[in-house]
Amino acid sequence: MLLSGSGKGQPGAVPGWVGYALLPVLNLLAAFVLSGLVILVIGENPVDVLSLLLSEALGYPEAIGYTLYYTTDYIFTGLAVAIAFHCGLFNIGGEGQAYLGGLGAGLVALALTGWPWPVVAVLAVVASALFGAAWAFIPAWLQAKRGSHIVITTIMFNFIAASIMTWLLVDVLIRPGSQSPETREFDPGVWLPSMDRALGWFGITIPASPLNLSFLWALACCLLFHVFLRRTRWGYELRTVGRNERAAVYAGISPSRNIIVAMLISGALAGFVGVNEILGVQHRVILNFTGGVGFVGIAVALMGRNHPVGIILAALLFGVLAQGGGQLSFEYPTINRELVMVIQGLVILFAGAMENLFKPQVEALFRRRGTAAADAAADAATGGRG
Amino acid sequence: MEDALLLALQLLGATIRVATPLVLAAFAGMYCERAGVVDIGLEGKMLAGAFFSAAVASATLNPWLGLLAGIAAGVALALVHGFACITHNGNQVVSGMAINILVAGLAPTLAYAWFQQGGQTPLLPNQARIPAVELPGVEALSGVPVLGPVYRELLNGNNVLIWVTLVLVIATHWVLYRTRFGLRLRAVGENPAAVDTAGLSVAKLRYQALLVTGVLTGMAGSYLSTGHGAGFVRDMTAGKGYLALAALIFGKWRPGPTLFACLLFAFTDAVQVRLQGVVLPGIGVIPVQFIQMLPYVLTVLLLAGFVGKAIAPKASGIPYVKER
């Protein structure tokens, strides 16, 4: 009797969209307000800067192509971080895994000169997945079998990957007779077609941009991600381990096996960045082509609440920031492209680390409103006598 | 013999100069991690310290104001970390990551807007840099074998902050193991519920630890830009914050071993500079990159339990929520 459902005076339920829509938007707003303050400090008008950023990212077809090209990278790394999160793991190593993935894709493209591009593309996807997964495997195995903390080991593996890649590009894979540490350019026949070229086959003309077919693969990965997690036994096991490791053990699910599976998938997804960057855009293996995509992936996964649809939206947001922010320096001599990192950092801080900042107040607000509504309903049901 | 001694002393001197910011940052991490707050944001705090000390030193031509500004920047970011992780029980790794990315963008952005020199501060004149300590009697001792060169090459002419760091290392050992504050700090990192039961505030202790972290990372940054270097340059810390984190783990979160790890990592760096392109008998040329990755490989091996065992403070990384 005392605890009878939504009786009078019971706190009302907080609607679900508060958690996955309202709070992230509030956090995002807070991050943007602080970013605006930084722009004020360097002496520019935040509103002008923001509107220029948006028009340079979305205002004309070529800009949209560039934005979606950045989005492709962020979808891959966002999914990579998210699948690890679903298993209760924090993969900071996306950067190194993407770097190695690029090596895999690059080696395939270098070896298969003269082959038709669809074959090369498929093999490069496989190779980048294998290389990325292999780089994630060691930290995963150490976490699963030896209890080494995966956050620390993946950080260390980012540095080890950077050293190995520098060595390979400076001493081993360098184009003979060249001074700059990069491989030779791939044969144009094996390049992954850019979107303008691919659409040209169907008679559609769009302006040239780095956007290439790997964008479609990124969208496909979102679908596969969802099916794997929600519609297969393996996905269920993986999420169970992430939710409650002890319960998983009682249910006969092996945590260590799932930790390794989650990290292998995570590494493979991060590795696909190499397909976009190396096979689709750079057409050679170069130094530091990842440029922080692994870290942005953390922000994307957090903002997107580890859900594919959220990840696509968040990746688009960061794509807009990357493209629009990069163009700002042409208009504003005081602004450099590092401003994008300021905004990224603030978004991670507010959407990730301080995600509970507004939660108590907002939830209390909805509970009060819910209580008032429940009271009204109760009053109506009892004919106004209660 | 003289030459070998001189070479060894120069290597050791370089080791000490490289190790100083590592030691400061690693000990900064020691305070907060022993109190149960993981901080992968050492890198960002150091970079902020480096930028703000160089900016203030360049504007006022006073290195001590610069040092204060660097410390203030480190402390401010440490408080942001605390606000996210202690007050709001946020994810400590995410918060540290956010601070690193934020500062990596903020420092060059502000430098670019304020100094218009492509994201760096102007070159600092000597009076705006933290000075070195010239010891007396270098001339008098120079004739003495061994002792003379040691005194001249190794002890004389070190930056003030190097000596301060030495004092701080000893002080940290004493604070952690010989004072009430240190005992409580270690307790709150192992079993915060017990500390809470004893009537102490877990949040307050953790904030205190983070304050120390902020001060030490600020000093580390200040050393880089106004002591060792002469001005802030883009990405000045270049991963030293992460290297310090590795040293802290390699040193198993204890002062003595952590100091040793910092010196070891710095020594590999000093050797690497000298080994570039040198053909070793029987081995050939060792690629620089292999020596550069050595600290990270060693740390992974240690974490894997193949060389000793690193056991983190038990409650580190877990927000403390009072039972109700």
Interface residues (C-beta under 8 A of the other chain):
Chain A: V38 V41 I42 G43 F90 I92 I138 L142 R146 G147 S148 H149 V151 I152 T153 I155 M156 F157 F159 I160 S163 I164 T166 W167 V170 D171 G292 F295 I298 L302 T334 I335 N336 E338 L339 V340 M341 V342 I343 Q344 G345 L346 I348 L349 G352 A353 M354 E355 N356 L357
Chain B: V38 I40 V80 F83 A84 C85 H88 N89 G90 N91 Q92 V93 V94 S95 M97 A98 I99 N100 I101 L102 V103 A104 G105 L106 P108 T109 L110 Y112 A113 W114 Q116 G119 G239 Y242 L245 A246 I249 P287 Q289 F290 Q292 M293 Y296 V297 T299 V300 L303 A304 G305 A312
